[in-house]
Amino acid sequence: MSPDLSAGIYLVATVLFILGLKGLASPKTALRGNTYAMVGMVIAIVATFYHKDVSSYSWIVAGLVIGAIIGSVAAVRIQMTDMPQLVAILHSFVGLSAVLVAIGTYEMHARMDALGTVFLIEVSLGSAIGAITFTGSVVAFGKLQGLLKSNPLIFKGQHLLNLALIIIIGLLCYKCVISPSVGYLILLTILAFALGVLIVVPVGGADMPVIVSMLNSYSGWAAAATGFTLHNNLLITTGALVGSSGAILSYIMCKAMNRSFFSVILGGFGGETEVASGESNEGKSVSSAGAADAGFMMENATKIIIVPGYGMAVAQAQQAVKELFDTLTEMQVEVKFAIHPVAGRMPGHMNVLLAEADIPYDVVEELEEINGEFATTDIALVIGANDILNPAAKTDKSSPLYGMPILDAYRAKQVFICKRSMSSGYAGVDNDLFYYDNCSLIFGDAKVTVEALVEAIRES
């Protein structure tokens, strides 16, 4: 295949990737966007087969077959509740690929005595970024999967250690360029592996959506660096698209949590803690309700807003929620869903679960769109959410949540919260909403509770 034809095909694939990203901006067009991206990837792979530098297909085909088998099995078996973990581990694959390509390409060029300055810069940066992405993603996977505690791990001198590692890695990159040595490359890669771990361990559960999107950005830049190393324009543009979109998404997530990106990296908050009521809630009691009582009120309501959270994902209650939605809609009750940007453990987590349950897109609204409607809502039904609707974010300046935009569920006439216990959310702070006069907690598994609500409504 001529270079011009190859470049033309890669351009078509790049356009399809851009259209794919554009489609993913909305749940209504996400399927079409995914289709564009898949077609673009197929075109890119076929075009690469005919690249002038490809002389043997055995290893390529073997890799494709093994990858296809693993990917197909994962796609069939993976639960939607485990999507954050899957995304994190996929990011680690990209990072490790960048490291292996960098080291392998360095060795190949060294044998040919073709270690140019630009090439050495590309290789050293690609390996460093890839290594940080790999170990950072592995740690994120461990936290999301529950293999590691989600509490932030912070120790004295941590930031100075990170800064020292960054400086040393930079110096080793410089040494690798002016005095090429595979030893320098391997050493900087090992230190970058360590830095990736140290960047993510101080991040708590409440900041995990930001970390997932940040690692997405890192994986994109790692892919772009690999593209420079391999002189593959498509890999460069694709990596740049992923890297820039991930960076933008990280900014959006931080803004939604009223936190700076650096505050997340330098020490995130939230973890697996049981927190007693704060001073403002001492002596206060919560009101509990049964499914029958809540079902009766919901049946007689005019408008209901459902707020899903990570508890819905853990209980795999999305299908039960769909049944509740259908039941209430049949009774002419207006039902909408309110989505907070950082609900769940990754960006768009709740949207994915609701889409899986075939909840209509037009009743799923983001914070900015629906917050003004809570004041005219009869019932706000909260399913496994916590921090994203804590009024302390507006009233308590000492709270780590202060300033974070929340869903104004407390403004509804009545709030029902489906919750297993009085434990705190991932931010590790008590929820003031629990003690409001218009709030009642329905204790129990979210799926069981929602199914009981459906049964109570149908029997009344």
C-alpha positions as CSV (number, residue, x, y, z in Angstrom):
1,M,0.0,0.0,0.0
2,S,1.4,3.4,-1.0
3,P,2.0,6.0,1.8
4,D,-0.6,8.3,0.3
5,L,-3.3,5.7,0.3
6,S,-2.4,4.6,3.8
7,A,-2.6,8.2,5.0
8,G,-6.0,8.6,3.3
9,I,-7.4,5.5,5.0
10,Y,-6.0,6.6,8.4
11,L,-7.7,10.0,7.8
12,V,-11.0,8.3,7.3
13,A,-10.5,6.2,10.5
14,T,-9.7,9.4,12.4
15,V,-12.9,11.1,11.2
16,L,-14.9,8.1,12.3
17,F,-13.2,8.3,15.8
18,I,-14.1,11.9,16.1
19,L,-17.7,11.2,15.1
20,G,-17.6,8.4,17.7
21,L,-16.6,10.8,20.4
22,K,-19.2,13.2,19.4
23,G,-21.9,10.5,19.6
24,L,-20.8,9.5,23.1
25,A,-21.7,13.0,24.3
26,S,-25.3,11.9,24.6
27,P,-27.0,8.6,25.7
28,K,-29.3,9.0,22.7
29,T,-26.4,8.9,20.2
30,A,-24.0,6.7,22.2
31,L,-24.8,3.5,20.3
32,R,-24.2,5.2,16.9
33,G,-21.0,6.8,18.3
34,N,-19.7,3.3,19.3
35,T,-20.6,2.0,15.9
36,Y,-18.6,4.8,14.2
37,A,-15.6,4.0,16.5
38,M,-15.7,0.3,15.9
39,V,-15.9,0.8,12.1
40,G,-13.0,3.2,12.3
41,M,-10.9,0.7,14.3
42,V,-11.6,-2.1,11.8
43,I,-10.5,0.1,8.9
44,A,-7.4,1.1,10.9
45,I,-6.4,-2.5,11.6
46,V,-6.9,-3.7,8.0
47,A,-4.9,-0.7,6.7
48,T,-2.1,-1.5,9.1
49,F,-2.0,-5.1,7.8
50,Y,-0.9,-3.6,4.5
51,H,1.6,-1.2,5.9
52,K,5.0,-1.4,4.1
53,D,6.9,-2.2,7.4
54,V,4.7,-5.3,8.2
55,S,6.5,-8.4,6.9
56,S,5.0,-11.1,9.0
57,Y,1.4,-11.7,10.2
58,S,1.9,-14.6,12.6
59,W,2.4,-12.6,15.8
60,I,-0.2,-10.0,14.8
61,V,-2.9,-12.6,14.1
62,A,-2.0,-14.5,17.3
63,G,-2.4,-11.3,19.3
64,L,-5.7,-10.4,17.6
65,V,-7.1,-13.9,18.3
66,I,-6.1,-14.0,21.9
67,G,-7.3,-10.4,22.5
68,A,-10.6,-11.2,20.7
69,I,-11.2,-14.3,22.9
70,I,-10.4,-12.4,26.1
71,G,-12.5,-9.4,25.1
72,S,-15.5,-11.5,24.0
73,V,-15.5,-13.5,27.3
74,A,-15.2,-10.3,29.3
75,A,-18.0,-8.6,27.4
76,V,-20.3,-11.4,28.0
77,R,-19.5,-12.0,31.6
78,I,-18.9,-8.5,32.9
79,Q,-21.7,-7.0,35.0
80,M,-22.6,-3.4,34.3
81,T,-21.9,-2.7,38.0
82,D,-18.2,-3.7,37.3
83,M,-17.7,-1.4,34.4
84,P,-15.5,1.0,36.4
85,Q,-13.1,-1.8,37.3
86,L,-13.1,-2.9,33.6
87,V,-12.3,0.6,32.4
88,A,-9.4,0.9,34.9
89,I,-7.8,-2.4,33.9
90,L,-8.1,-1.6,30.2
91,H,-6.3,1.6,30.8
92,S,-3.5,-0.4,32.4
93,F,-3.2,-2.5,29.3
94,V,-2.6,0.7,27.2
95,G,0.1,1.9,29.6
96,L,1.9,-1.4,29.7
97,S,1.8,-1.6,25.9
98,A,3.4,1.8,25.7
99,V,6.2,0.6,28.0
100,L,6.8,-2.6,26.0
101,V,6.8,-0.8,22.7
102,A,9.2,1.9,23.9
103,I,11.7,-0.6,25.3
104,G,11.4,-3.0,22.3
105,T,11.7,-0.2,19.8
106,Y,14.7,1.2,21.6
107,E,16.5,-2.1,21.4
108,M,15.7,-2.4,17.7
109,H,17.0,1.0,16.9
110,A,20.1,0.5,19.1
111,R,21.1,-2.6,17.0
112,M,20.8,-0.5,13.9
113,D,22.7,2.4,15.4
114,A,19.7,4.7,14.7
115,L,19.2,6.4,18.1
116,G,18.3,9.9,17.1
117,T,17.6,12.7,19.6
118,V,13.9,13.0,18.7
119,F,13.5,9.3,18.9
120,L,15.1,9.1,22.3
121,I,12.8,11.9,23.6
122,E,9.8,10.0,22.3
123,V,10.9,6.7,23.8
124,S,11.7,8.0,27.2
125,L,8.5,10.1,27.6
126,G,6.4,7.2,26.2
127,S,7.8,4.7,28.6
128,A,7.4,7.1,31.6
129,I,3.8,8.0,30.8
130,G,3.0,4.4,30.0
131,A,4.5,3.2,33.3
132,I,2.6,5.8,35.4
133,T,-0.6,4.8,33.6
134,F,-0.1,1.1,34.1
135,T,0.5,1.0,37.9
136,G,-1.9,3.9,38.6
137,S,-4.7,2.0,36.7
138,V,-3.8,-1.3,38.6
139,V,-4.2,0.5,41.9
140,A,-7.4,2.1,40.8
141,F,-8.7,-1.3,39.8
142,G,-7.8,-2.7,43.2
143,K,-9.7,0.0,45.0
144,L,-12.7,-0.3,42.7
145,Q,-12.8,-4.1,43.0
146,G,-12.4,-4.0,46.7
147,L,-9.0,-5.7,46.7
148,L,-7.6,-2.5,48.3
149,K,-9.3,-0.2,50.8
150,S,-10.8,2.9,49.2
151,N,-9.5,5.1,52.0
152,P,-6.9,7.6,51.0
153,L,-3.4,6.5,52.0
154,I,-1.5,9.6,53.0
155,F,1.9,9.7,54.8
156,K,4.3,12.3,55.9
157,G,6.6,13.5,53.1
158,Q,4.5,12.0,50.4
159,H,4.3,15.1,48.2
160,L,8.1,15.7,48.5
161,L,8.7,12.0,47.5
162,N,6.4,12.4,44.5
163,L,8.2,15.6,43.5
164,A,11.6,14.0,43.9
165,L,10.5,11.1,41.7
166,I,9.3,13.5,39.0
167,I,12.6,15.4,39.0
168,I,14.7,12.2,38.9
169,I,12.5,10.7,36.1
170,G,13.0,14.0,34.2
171,L,16.8,13.9,34.7
172,L,16.9,10.2,33.6
173,C,15.0,11.2,30.4
174,Y,17.6,13.9,29.8
175,K,20.4,11.4,30.4
176,C,18.8,8.9,28.1
177,V,18.8,11.5,25.3
178,I,22.3,12.8,25.7
179,S,23.9,9.5,26.7
180,P,21.7,6.7,25.3
181,S,21.6,3.6,27.6
182,V,18.9,1.0,28.0
183,G,19.8,1.1,31.7
184,Y,18.6,4.7,32.0
185,L,15.4,3.8,30.2
186,I,14.7,0.8,32.4
187,L,15.5,2.8,35.6
188,L,13.2,5.7,34.7
189,T,10.5,3.2,33.8
190,I,10.8,1.5,37.2
191,L,10.6,4.9,39.0
192,A,7.6,5.8,36.9
193,F,5.9,2.5,37.9
194,A,6.5,3.6,41.6
195,L,5.2,7.1,40.8
196,G,2.0,5.7,39.3
197,V,1.3,3.9,42.6
198,L,2.0,6.9,44.7
199,I,-0.2,9.2,42.6
200,V,-3.3,7.0,43.1
201,V,-3.0,5.6,46.7
202,P,-3.8,8.9,48.3
203,V,-7.1,9.1,46.4
204,G,-10.2,8.2,48.3
205,G,-13.4,6.6,47.2
206,A,-15.1,9.9,46.8
207,D,-12.6,11.0,44.2
208,M,-12.6,7.8,42.1
209,P,-14.6,9.2,39.2
210,V,-12.0,11.9,38.7
211,I,-9.2,9.3,38.8
212,V,-10.9,7.1,36.3
213,S,-11.2,9.9,33.8
214,M,-7.6,11.1,34.6
215,L,-6.2,7.6,33.9
216,N,-8.3,7.7,30.6
217,S,-6.4,10.8,29.7
218,Y,-3.0,9.3,30.6
219,S,-3.7,6.2,28.5
220,G,-4.4,8.5,25.5
221,W,-1.2,10.4,25.9
222,A,0.7,7.0,26.3
223,A,-0.9,5.9,23.0
224,A,0.1,9.1,21.3
225,A,3.7,8.7,22.5
226,T,3.7,5.2,21.2
227,G,2.4,6.6,17.8
228,F,5.4,9.0,17.7
229,T,7.8,6.1,18.4
230,L,6.3,3.9,15.7
231,H,5.7,6.8,13.3
232,N,2.1,5.9,13.1
233,N,0.0,9.0,12.5
234,L,-3.3,7.3,13.3
235,L,-2.1,6.2,16.8
236,I,-0.9,9.8,17.4
237,T,-4.3,11.4,16.5
238,T,-6.3,8.7,18.3
239,G,-4.1,9.0,21.4
240,A,-4.5,12.8,21.3
241,L,-8.3,12.5,21.0
242,V,-8.5,10.2,24.0
243,G,-5.9,12.2,26.0
244,S,-7.6,15.5,25.5
245,S,-11.1,14.3,26.0
246,G,-10.0,12.5,29.2
247,A,-8.4,15.7,30.4
248,I,-11.6,17.7,29.7
249,L,-13.7,15.1,31.5
250,S,-11.4,15.2,34.5
251,Y,-11.9,19.0,34.6
252,I,-15.7,18.6,34.4
253,M,-15.6,16.0,37.2
254,C,-13.5,18.2,39.4
255,K,-15.8,21.2,38.8
256,A,-18.8,19.0,39.7
257,M,-17.1,18.2,43.0
258,N,-15.9,21.7,43.6
259,R,-12.3,20.4,43.9
260,S,-9.2,21.2,42.0
261,F,-7.4,18.5,40.0
262,F,-4.3,19.1,42.2
263,S,-6.2,18.6,45.4
264,V,-7.4,15.3,44.1
265,I,-3.9,14.1,43.2
266,L,-2.3,15.5,46.3
267,G,-4.7,13.8,48.7
268,G,-8.2,12.7,47.9
269,F,-10.9,12.2,50.5
270,G,-13.4,9.5,51.3
271,G,-13.2,5.9,52.1
272,E,-14.7,2.9,53.9
273,T,-15.5,4.5,57.2
274,E,-18.3,4.3,59.7
275,V,-18.9,7.9,60.8
276,A,-21.0,8.9,63.8
277,S,-23.2,12.0,63.6
278,G,-21.4,15.3,63.7
279,E,-22.0,17.8,66.4
280,S,-24.8,19.4,64.5
281,N,-26.7,16.1,64.3
282,E,-26.0,14.8,67.9
283,G,-29.2,14.0,69.7
284,K,-31.2,14.0,66.5
285,S,-33.0,10.9,65.3
286,V,-33.9,9.7,61.8
287,S,-37.3,8.7,60.6
288,S,-37.7,5.3,59.0
289,A,-40.4,4.0,56.8
290,G,-41.6,0.8,55.4
291,A,-42.1,-0.1,51.7
292,A,-45.9,-0.2,52.2
293,D,-46.0,3.4,53.5
294,A,-43.7,4.7,50.9
295,G,-45.6,2.8,48.1
296,F,-48.9,4.4,49.2
297,M,-47.5,7.9,49.1
298,M,-45.9,7.2,45.7
299,E,-49.1,5.9,44.3
300,N,-50.9,9.1,45.2
301,A,-48.1,11.4,44.1
302,T,-48.2,13.6,41.0
303,K,-44.5,13.9,40.4
304,I,-41.6,11.8,41.5
305,I,-37.8,12.2,41.0
306,I,-35.6,9.2,41.4
307,V,-32.0,9.8,42.4
308,P,-29.8,6.7,41.7
309,G,-26.4,6.2,43.2
310,Y,-23.7,3.6,43.7
311,G,-25.9,1.6,46.0
312,M,-28.2,0.9,43.1
313,A,-25.2,-0.5,41.1
314,V,-24.0,-2.7,44.0
315,A,-27.5,-4.2,44.5
316,Q,-28.0,-4.5,40.7
317,A,-31.4,-2.9,41.2
318,Q,-31.6,-1.2,37.8
319,Q,-34.2,-3.7,36.4
320,A,-36.3,-3.3,39.5
321,V,-36.1,0.4,39.1
322,K,-37.4,0.1,35.5
323,E,-40.3,-2.0,36.8
324,L,-41.1,0.7,39.4
325,F,-40.9,3.4,36.6
326,D,-43.2,1.4,34.4
327,T,-45.7,0.8,37.2
328,L,-45.8,4.5,38.2
329,T,-46.0,5.7,34.6
330,E,-49.0,3.4,34.0
331,M,-50.7,5.1,36.9
332,Q,-50.1,8.5,35.2
333,V,-47.4,9.6,37.7
334,E,-44.7,11.8,36.2
335,V,-41.3,10.1,36.9
336,K,-37.9,11.6,36.2
337,F,-34.4,10.6,37.0
338,A,-31.8,13.0,38.4
339,I,-28.1,12.3,37.6
340,H,-25.2,13.9,39.4
341,P,-22.0,14.1,37.4
342,V,-20.0,12.0,40.0
343,A,-22.7,9.6,41.0
344,G,-21.2,6.1,41.0
345,R,-17.6,5.2,40.5
346,M,-16.9,6.5,37.1
347,P,-18.3,9.2,34.8
348,G,-21.7,8.2,33.3
349,H,-22.0,5.2,35.6
350,M,-25.6,5.8,36.4
351,N,-26.5,6.6,32.8
352,V,-25.0,3.3,31.7
353,L,-27.0,1.3,34.2
354,L,-30.3,3.1,33.4
355,A,-29.7,2.6,29.7
356,E,-29.1,-1.1,30.3
357,A,-32.5,-1.2,32.0
358,D,-34.1,0.5,29.0
359,I,-35.1,3.6,30.9
360,P,-36.2,6.2,28.3
361,Y,-33.5,8.8,27.7
362,D,-35.9,11.7,27.8
363,V,-36.7,11.2,31.5
364,V,-33.0,11.1,32.6
365,E,-31.8,14.6,33.3
366,E,-28.5,16.1,34.6
367,L,-28.1,18.2,37.7
368,E,-28.3,21.6,36.0
369,E,-31.5,20.5,34.1
370,I,-33.5,19.1,37.0
371,N,-32.4,20.8,40.2
372,G,-35.0,23.5,39.9
373,E,-37.8,20.9,39.8
374,F,-37.3,19.4,43.2
375,A,-39.2,22.2,44.9
376,T,-42.4,21.2,42.9
377,T,-41.9,17.5,43.4
378,D,-44.0,15.4,45.7
379,I,-41.4,12.7,46.3
380,A,-37.7,12.3,45.8
381,L,-36.7,8.6,45.9
382,V,-33.0,8.2,46.6
383,I,-31.6,4.7,45.7
384,G,-28.2,4.2,47.2
385,A,-26.9,7.8,46.8
386,N,-25.4,9.8,49.7
387,D,-22.8,12.5,49.3
388,I,-24.3,13.9,46.1
389,L,-27.4,15.2,47.9
390,N,-25.9,16.1,51.3
391,P,-27.1,19.6,52.3
392,A,-23.9,20.1,54.3
393,A,-22.3,20.9,51.0
394,K,-24.3,24.2,51.1
395,T,-24.5,24.9,54.8
396,D,-21.4,23.5,56.6
397,K,-18.1,25.3,55.8
398,S,-16.2,22.8,57.8
399,S,-17.4,19.9,55.7
400,P,-15.1,18.4,53.0
401,L,-18.1,18.6,50.7
402,Y,-18.7,22.3,51.2
403,G,-19.1,24.1,47.8
404,M,-19.8,20.9,45.9
405,P,-22.9,21.2,43.7
406,I,-25.6,18.8,45.0
407,L,-28.9,17.5,43.8
408,D,-31.5,19.5,45.8
409,A,-33.5,16.5,46.9
410,Y,-34.1,18.0,50.3
411,R,-36.5,20.6,48.7
412,A,-39.0,17.9,47.7
413,K,-42.2,17.6,49.8
414,Q,-41.1,14.1,50.9
415,V,-37.7,12.3,50.6
416,F,-37.4,8.5,50.8
417,I,-33.8,7.1,50.9
418,C,-33.2,3.4,50.3
419,K,-30.1,2.6,52.3
420,R,-28.5,-0.5,54.0
421,S,-27.5,1.3,57.1
422,M,-26.5,4.7,58.6
423,S,-23.0,4.4,57.3
424,S,-21.5,7.4,55.6
425,G,-20.9,7.8,51.9
426,Y,-17.4,7.7,50.2
427,A,-16.6,11.1,51.5
428,G,-16.7,9.7,55.0
429,V,-19.1,12.4,56.3
430,D,-22.5,12.2,57.9
431,N,-25.5,13.2,55.7
432,D,-27.5,16.0,57.2
433,L,-30.5,15.1,55.0
434,F,-31.1,12.0,57.1
435,Y,-32.3,14.2,59.9
436,Y,-34.6,16.5,58.0
437,D,-38.3,16.4,58.9
438,N,-39.3,15.5,55.4
439,C,-36.9,12.6,55.0
440,S,-37.5,9.0,55.9
441,L,-35.0,6.1,55.4
442,I,-36.1,2.7,54.1
443,F,-33.4,0.3,55.4
444,G,-32.4,-2.7,53.3
445,D,-31.0,-3.9,50.1
446,A,-31.9,-1.5,47.3
447,K,-33.1,-4.2,44.9
448,V,-35.3,-5.8,47.6
449,T,-36.6,-2.4,48.7
450,V,-37.6,-1.3,45.2
451,E,-39.2,-4.7,44.4
452,A,-41.2,-4.3,47.7
453,L,-42.3,-0.8,46.6
454,V,-43.6,-2.1,43.3
455,E,-45.5,-4.9,45.0
456,A,-47.0,-2.4,47.5
457,I,-48.1,0.0,44.8
458,R,-49.7,-2.8,42.8
459,E,-51.6,-4.3,45.7
460,S,-53.0,-1.0,47.0
